[in-house]
């Protein structure tokens, strides 16, 4: 290349770079958001997922987009996180949608509903099955845009001061249980209580409540429930795989550039994957320690499970009859679940059942 042609080409490259740099800078403005969690810092997985998300956003933007995470109670009470997003007190929160079923029972579907989807089905339904689109159509009424950002997997059935041998043992039982499942429990005579995670242990210790469900062995061990309620039941039929969401104020979401929206979605997906992996890795060892330490592991008796299912179906029928938003999402989710189980019973469940029976031989 001749010297004159080289200098001309170099000038074009330099000019292009000079133009491109400001454009890139403009697309990555400096932003500082606050994210209030519904969980205490002591729960390093369900709270930690928000920190994992925040760190990923910062790293992907060279710290131009910073999201500071606050534990429940630091800005607003844990169970008012969605309200803070709705009214613009904070830009976003990391929470369980079913905490807000008192506003509308349709909120329950975001997390999970009794006898609903397992964790993989919930991810599939919300990610590619149209679930999150239906949910966001509903959340829009509350000035919220939601992105899945965590999943606990199937949860345990709770800690009880006394054994549950028959359905009548539920009568008068004061139980901390989140969201929509409390209405099913009430059908069996129980008295549901909505209590934030950090307040469960003292409530059990003082006898304010007789039982409590939380998440699973890894988190339950940290909160020490086995010290005050020795009977540990399974399965958590109300939470076969509970999704945690990033709730974002719609105006704040709409103000983001396409690049920032993509980064937020990707970081949320990372948090979702990380939380499930962390629980799957931590629950087995935690359950062993709990049992070795005196926890009495119990399966819900079949008559109790049957009664709970009947109560759930009754509540669904009642709610569908008076809430069109609820019925729309319920019908969609139910069809997805039932089709999924056609496949599950052929492959997943058959394989898992065989391996569980033979795990000590392989």
Secondary structure, DSSP 8 states (H G I E B T S, - for coil): --HHHHHHHHHHHHHHHHHHHHHHHHHS--EEEEEEESS-TT-TTTTHHHHHHHHHHHHHTTTSEEEEEE-TTTSS-GGGHHHHHHTTSSSEEEE-GGGGTTT-GGGHHHH--TT---HHHHHHHHHTSSHHHHHHHHHGGGTEEEEEEEE--S---EEESS---SGGGGTT-EEE--TTHHHHHHHTT-EEE---GGGHHHHHHHTS-SEE--S-HHHHHHHTGGGT--EEEE--TT-SS-EEEEEEEHHHHHHS-HHHHHHHHHHHHHHHHHHHHHHHHHHHHHHHHHHHTT-EEEE--HHHHHHHHHHHHHHHHHHHHH-HHHHHHHHHHHHHHHHHHHHHHHTHHHHHHHHHHHTTT-
